[in-house]
Amino acid sequence: MDVRLQISMVFHLDKCIGCHTCSVACKNVWTDRKGAEYMWWNNVETKPGTGYPTSWEDQSKYRGGWEQKNGQPDLKMGNRSSRLLNIFHNPYLPKMDDYYEPWTYKYEDLFNAPEGADQPTARPISMVTGNLIDIKAGPNWDDDLGGSPVYAANDPNLEALTPEQRAEIFEIERLVFFYLPRICNHCLNASCVAACPSGAIYKRGEDGIVLINQDRCRGWRMCVTACPYKKTFYNWSTGKSEKCILCFPRLETGQAPACFHSCVGRIRYLGALLYDAEQLTSALAVPDSQLVEAQRQMILDPFDPTVRSEALKNGIDEGTLEAAQRSPVYKYVKQWKLALPLHPEFRTLPMLFYVPPLLPVMAKTEDGKYDSSGSELFSPIEKARLPMQYLSRLFSGGNEELVRYALKKQYAIRLFKRMETVGDLDMSVVGRALEEVNTTPEEAERVYRLTSLPTMDDRYVIPPSHREEAMQMLNDDLLQERGSAGLGFRELPVRGA
Amino acid sequence: MKHSLDHLFGRNSRWLAIRSEVRHFGLWLALFLPVNGPAFLHAQAQGAATLFEKKCYSCHNIGSGNKKGPDLKGVTAQRSREWLHSFIQSPAAMNRRGDPAAVDLFRKFSPEVMPDQALSPEEMDSLMALIESLSNKNQIFIPAGAKLSRPIAAGDAEAGRRLFTGKTLLSRGGTACITCHDLDGAGLFGGGTLGPSLTAANIKYRDPELIAILQNPNFPTMNSIFVARPLTDEEIVQIFSLLQSTKQANPTAAVAPGPVDLKFPLLGFGLLVLSLAGMNRAWKGRLRGVREALVGENSPRAGSLDRSQP
């Protein structure tokens, strides 16, 4: 057993209202710079939809992630030699148009325009060239199903549906969508790290945050192709690639990342997970539909004494272990099995998990009337407007059982709370519902509390930062550091840069 | 010679004083000329002839026609002494000032531009005296030193070709001719194009003229290379022999530069097209944009509004 620590995330999609506050918070903190205007380290997509960059999930075009070749995982963008041959011309890069051309407006025209017959308008100008542009697309161009005959209809995940199901999704009054906020998944088997020819991308030993060393990045842009989530970006001004850093300067001072902190719907949870790095190879050797289970298998129980002693041996601090025990992510992912990774079939073992949305299933129309009751216990889930195939394509590599379980469990807990607060349901019915998802009223209550009434301390359990121990993990010869630049910094911090 | 004397005597003040005496010898002589008679006159004419051969003869004749520059026969009668002095010092400056005679010359001999000459007034005067005397006597200038050190032998032309193409290095470190000059049969892509083609060099220049150029290539570009690394006598014989044999092989070669040779640019263009086509083939499956194809825009700028700069 090789116990490692990962700062991991859960997004509860049932709570997301699609307000983009997270995106704006991130943009203001990190990507409001020249060359980074087009980057959205955090973005919120509408599903069904093509997202940002357009159709990023379509790996037949973008070639991100891993695939099994002769039983061995290899990058979908090509093997080692083909990557070397293409090093001066990576053929699978998104164009700027696939993201969007960032723009601002000529606001000064509103004040400086000469007197004329028409009101002056602020016309859009490109933030890349400074020329006037026609806006062709934006980072959330298909928000709330905008342009759905083009964008939503071309969602790559709809391939899992029959033509009838596809037609149904876009029927008037049956239209359905939900929001999918995305940041870097800080994967365990990160393909961006594997693809980097300069060795500039690394996964931080102490918390698993994937970072790009700006000193070593040479701008080959292999990571941009390799990341199946398209969450590494090329800064055309600095000539280096950048990505979500999970606000590690905030984490190290005990604050939640900016997008988490600003989340209006309180959908975001952050906490530590312990995992067994030795299982990595075996976890990847399974078919797509079993990947989620294999990944859950890798996550270790922080209460298990063996795990704890192995973790201590690997230099994981006692305080960190205590934080791992309180981790909301551990509960959602491993204990309650409510949260699922996004597109596990990309085989990067993403460590951002989503609780699939229940909301669109709540009501179905019959003769123009909303009806939330049914003869069958879980019939609303089975008759959901969003077909199970679609959600399983997103969250479980096609394994419908896992999604169905997560939805049924949420539904059972909802029935349970309805019985408690409204009192129009019978315990026999609710008990059957809970039993079917192998849960107890106590657990249902705990899920309900963490889902609906969590405090900030419940949602963000940030392990205490131990940079000095992280240094020890990197470099055993601490004497080399003594008296030079102090512990924890290899380079002098630059002020005002 | 000067260098070896420096070495011999050391750079002490006494030697410098003597050298300065020597340098002013011409002026000195001029003062005494009327008194001292023809013997000194002859000595002065000898010095001027050597100077002319070194400094002027690459481009100018006296009495045997225009070369790169005009024939100087009778020039002292045509122009005033002051005009000649300032022109020799800086022809380009005279042209810039708009001196009508200088402008005419520049136009006539374009694109050649006579470089500024670092000659003392005494040296210029001695040269003018030489020109004047030859013109008056209606003689042509015959360079005394422009002779081969030995008769041309069999195999010289081949040795000259090796020197020309750089297969044998020039012994004093000069650059091989092919770097800047073309010659008939100088390899697949010919020689450089900085200097003129030398195929007709022996037609354009008579033998002594050509030998003098090989001895003292007093053209601005060549001078900067060869003044410190002159050809040896043996190399002059061999290269001259090569140029002579080229003349014999191409007796009707055009002296003026012919039409621009498009062989090399065309080959380059062909290779470019080929390599682009190859790259297009190699990266056939490259990503060509996803959103445009999805939306069905042929061009990202289709149907644009006013696109003028803000």
Contacts between the chains, C-beta under 8 A, distances in Angstrom:
chain1	res1	chain2	res2	distance
A	50	B	291	7.9
A	50	B	294	7.0
A	53	B	290	7.2
A	53	B	291	7.6
A	54	B	290	4.9
A	54	B	291	3.8
A	54	B	294	6.2
A	55	B	290	5.0
A	55	B	291	7.7
A	55	B	294	6.7
A	58	B	290	7.3
A	61	B	287	6.0
A	61	B	290	5.7
A	62	B	287	6.9
A	62	B	290	7.7
A	63	B	287	7.9
A	86	B	283	7.9
A	89	B	279	7.6
A	89	B	283	6.4
A	91	B	283	4.6
A	91	B	285	6.9
A	91	B	286	3.5
A	91	B	287	6.4
A	92	B	286	7.0
A	92	B	287	4.9
A	93	B	287	6.3
A	94	B	287	6.9
A	94	B	290	7.0
A	95	B	287	7.6
A	95	B	288	7.9
A	95	B	289	4.5
A	95	B	290	7.8
A	95	B	292	7.9
A	97	B	289	5.7
A	97	B	291	5.6
A	97	B	292	5.9
A	97	B	300	5.7
A	98	B	289	6.1
A	98	B	290	4.9
A	98	B	291	5.1
A	106	B	310	5.8
A	123	B	310	7.7
A	125	B	310	5.7
A	130	B	310	7.0
A	131	B	307	7.0
A	131	B	309	6.4
A	131	B	310	7.0
A	132	B	305	7.6
A	132	B	306	7.0
A	132	B	307	6.2
A	132	B	308	7.0
A	132	B	309	7.6
A	132	B	310	5.7
A	134	B	301	7.9
A	134	B	303	7.9
A	134	B	304	5.3
A	134	B	305	5.9
A	136	B	291	8.0
A	136	B	295	8.0
A	136	B	297	7.5
A	136	B	300	6.4
A	137	B	291	5.9
A	137	B	295	8.0
A	150	B	294	6.3
A	150	B	295	5.8
A	151	B	294	7.5
A	154	B	294	5.6
